[in-house]
Amino acid sequence: DQQVKQNSPSLSVQEGRISILNCDYTNSMFDYFLWYKKYPAEGPTFLISISSIKDKNEDGRFTVFLNKSAKHLSLHIVPSQPGDSAVYFCAASGRAGGTSYGKLTFGQGTILTVHP
Amino acid sequence: DVKVTQSSRYLVKRTGEKVFLECVQDMDHENMFWYRQDPGLGLRLIYFSYDVKMKEKGDIPEGYSVSREKKERFSLILESASTNQTSMYLCASSLWDVQYFGAGTRLSVL
């Protein structure tokens, strides 16, 4: 049962344009969402997060949008750069209602390629 | 700076061998995690630990065990390695929700 889904295995974008990566979830107990970026031969690194009390969070070129009613979140990268080429994972956790121990549920990942 | 260190980057083992993957973090984090990453499947949680000597099964614990004798160290054990355990193994630690990952161990079981 895949509770966090990234339905696009890959995305190709031209440098300078917007990249939009999507993520859907099914568990209504999730209330905190994160995006990670992973280069080959490295571990994932934290990019940006959003709490369910917000619908948008920005950090420089990266913005995450959350639509709770649709159980959907997206990561926007503007403008995209060739160095952004990596695998992007969304992840979710349920903080409320007890101790989660920081446990995250990850999506399958989307490979982003930004062409010069 | 945050640091999670996995003892090996690449490992080749034979079917039936006992395999130890070691992970050390220097951030005094309570929580530690072991994942495996496979193409198209994302990161799947094998085991996690929220305190010394405490462990909880993740989503795919079969064929694995773990040990946490000290706060900074979390070991993953493959009791009898099988070919379907060939994968990238990632260790992470956290205080709250944001997890910090090691560089990973690419394990091949022949």
Interface residues (C-beta under 8 A of the other chain):
Chain A: V4 Q6 P9 Y32 L34 A41 E42 G43 P44 T45 F46 S49 F89 A91 S93 R95 T99 Y101 G102 K103 L104 T105 F106 G107 Q108 G109
Chain B: V4 R9 E30 N31 F33 Y35 G40 L41 G42 L43 R44 L45 F48 Y50 E56 G58 L90 A92 S94 L95 W96 D97 V98 Q99 Y100 F101 G102 A103 G104
